[in-house]
Amino acid sequence: MTEPTLISNAVDASGIKPSPEGEGAQAVYVYEKPVRLWHSLNALVIVALTVTGYLIASPLASVGGEASDHFVMGYVRFLHFAAGYLLAIGLLFRAYWAYAGNEHARQIFMPPLLSREFWHGVGHEILWYAFLVKEPKKYIGHNPLAALSMHFVFVWGALFMIVTGFALYGEGTGQGSWQHALFSSWVLPLFGDSQNLHSWHHLVMWLIVCFVLIDVYEAVREDQLSRQSMLSTIVTGWRT
């Protein structure tokens, strides 16, 4: 388990440098290049999956003429499937980097759920986001609430979408395909039928969309109110 590290408790000078932001400020190297690359790829993939997934559930109006001349929904489905593969491969790589990377790379995979101090930090962050406390605590990596929400909503949510997505995809590839053997054969009976699985897949998509919107709001808000960098950090890797 990886405990979120308060900036005031950081003592390893090997990853800390003076910041041009002002006297007394420090820049701490947090997110390595593989983590930042994964984050950027995920942003594009989630947009593609959300838009194409919505269109698959609520298709565009059909047009007359030869179907091969109007392959719009075919391209939509292809983009959805390709983005789904990228999401799955990216999550596998990110799980590996949680082991190979620095301590901050492990936070969203292994939050310290048994730590009293961690849950105290979660409570403080909830009060901070609700404007009920005046000062935030400053963390080098993710704050406790961010680590908790990323773990349960995004990591487990993405895993759910990958498993159910491949199960639905396996219906098209048919029996004998690895998608059907590894996913459809047990996921479909677990949910009862294909329609139920489609509904759950669609519902969790909206959960992830809401999470992304809140995450963007939180990053912008922290940049303005907490006097620590957020948006620039995921680009450069350095937190000021």
Secondary structure, 3 states (H helix, E strand, C coil): CCCCCEHHHCCCHHHEEECCCCCCCEEEECCCHHHHHHHHHHHHHHHHHHHHHHHHHCCCCCCCCCHHHCCHHHHHHHHHHHHHHHHHHHHHHHHHHHHHCCHHHHCCCCCCCCCHHHHHHHHHHHHHHCCCCCCCCCECCCCHHHHHHHHHHHHHHHHHHHHHHHHHHHHHHCCCCHHHHHHHHHHHHHHCCHHHHHHHHHHHHHHHHHHHHHHHHHHHHHHHHCCCCCCCHHHHCEEC
